[in-house]
Amino acid sequence: MEPTTLDPATTIDQRLEQIRAQRVALRLRHSQALARLMEERDDLRGVHALADFVDDSLRWSA
């Protein structure tokens, strides 16, 4: 195999790893933003069950 030729499997694996890293970063960013919002706005508690669940989960895992 020539040095300039890329193995398709390696290229796919690299792309999948890049996508995984992006998803982890996005999940972290959204979790942080939600926690910050819920901390600033107590009136939002009870409005959306999933937001409450995530906020509680973050508080318990800290």
N, C-alpha and C positions, 0 to 999 in steps of 0.2 A: 504494500500500500504506500502511495506517495505521501510525503509529509503534508502536502497541501490538501489532500483529500480527507474529508471528514467522514467518520463512520456515522451512518444515519441513526443507529441506536444510541450512540454517545450524544449526538445532537438532541435527540428527543429527551434523553435523560437529563441533560443540562437544562432544557426548556422546562421540563416538569419540576425540577428543583427550583428554578427561578419562580415559577408560578406558586409553588408551595411557600417560598419565602415571602412573596408578595401577599399571599392570603394571611399568613401569620402576622405580618406587619399591619395589614388592614384590620384584622380582628383586634389587635392590640390598640390601634388608634381609635377604633370605634368604642371599645370598652372604656378607654380612658375618657373619651368625650362624654359618654353616657354617665360615667361616675361623676365627672365634674358637673354636668348639668343637673343630675339628681341631688348633688350636694348644694348647689346654688338655688335650686327651685324645689322647696319642700311641697309646694302646691301640686307638683306633678305626680307625687306618690299616689298610687291607686288609679291612675288614669289608664295605664297600659300594663297588663299583668306581666308581659315578657320583660319590659323595662324594669319593673320591680324585681323580678326574678334575677336578672343579670346584675342589677345593683346589689342585691343581697348576696349574691354569689361572690361578687368582687370584694365586698366587705368581709365575708367570712374567710376568703382566701388570703387576705392581706396580712 
